[in-house]
Amino acid sequence: MIEIKILGPGCPKCKVTESQVKRALAELNRDDIHVEKVEKIEEIMKYNILSTPALVVNGVIKTVGRVPSVDQIKNFINEVK
C-alpha cells in the first residue's frame, strides 16, 4: 500500500495539489494507494516544512511550497518499490 499525504491548511495551492493527485491516481488506475489530506498545523509541523503545500509519499517529502504536475506525481508513485 502506498500512502500519499497532502500537507496544507486548505489554501488554493493545497486544493490544486489535491486535484493533481486525484488526476494522477485516475490516470494510473491503481487501487493500492491511500491519500490523506493533512490540514492541522500541529500535524504539518511534524514534517519540519516551512511552506505548503507539501506532498509526502510513504513518509518521504517529495515537494514543498509548490504544486507538482500530474506527471511528477505519477513518477513519485512509480518510484515506490
C-alpha positions, 0 to 999 in steps of 0.5 A: 500500500502506498500512502500519499499525504497532502500537507496544507491548511486548505489554501488554493495551492493545497486544493490544486495539489489535491486535484493533481493527485486525484488526476494522477491516481485516475490516470494510473488506475491503481487501487493500492494507494491511500491519500490523506489530506493533512490540514492541522498545523500541529500535524504539518509541523511534524514534517519540519516544512516551512511552506505548503503545500507539501506532498509526502509519499510513504513518509518521504517529502517529495515537494514543498511550497509548490504544486507538482504536475500530474506527471511528477506525481505519477513518477513519485508513485512509480518510484515506490518499490 
